[in-house]
Every structure is written in C-alpha cells, then in structure tokens.
Amino acid sequence: MTRRKARTTITIPEQLLAELDHLASEQGRNRSDMVCEAVSSYFASEEDRLLAEGYAEMAEESRRMSGESEKAWPEW
C-alpha cells in the first residue's frame, strides 16, 4: 500500500539546500525523499524523548510515593 502524498513549499537557507542536493545526488535519491526521511526521523526522536521524559516522571512519582508509604505504614 502506498501512502498518499501532498505537495508543499518550504523555505530553507541556500547552503542547506545545496547540502541536501549534494547528498541526494550522491545517494541517487531526490530532495523529497530526503526531506521526508529527515522529518520522519525528527518525529521518531521527539517521540522517544517524550517517552523517556514520561518514564522519568513516573519513576520520580513512584519514588515519592514509596517514601510516603513508608511513613504511612510503620514497621510492626
């Protein structure tokens, strides 16, 4: 199954465009594929960052709650 595509226009610095074109040419690819891959990679890394942040917050909350439970349940 192929993904539907939409055309868009973006503005990027000329030097970045030159580097993109050079790399695309070296790899036998086109700009569009390179930009799609870069954007997908960015979203994946952002999702990973947010998940790691969420896990860290959950761990901190768990540590905080375990400290409170020790106070609420004294040893017998």
C-alpha positions, 0 to 999 in steps of 0.5 A: 500500500502506498501512502498518499502524498501532498505537495508543499513549499518550504523555505530553507537557507541556500547552503542547506539546500545545496547540502541536501542536493549534494547528498541526494545526488550522491545517494541517487535519491531526490530532495523529497525523499530526503526531506521526508526521511529527515522529518520522519526521523525528527518525529521518531526522536521527539517521540522517544524523548517524550517517552523517556521524559514520561518514564522519568516522571513516573519513576520520580512519582513512584519514588515519592510515593514509596517514601510516603508509604513508608511513613504511612505504614510503620514497621510492626 
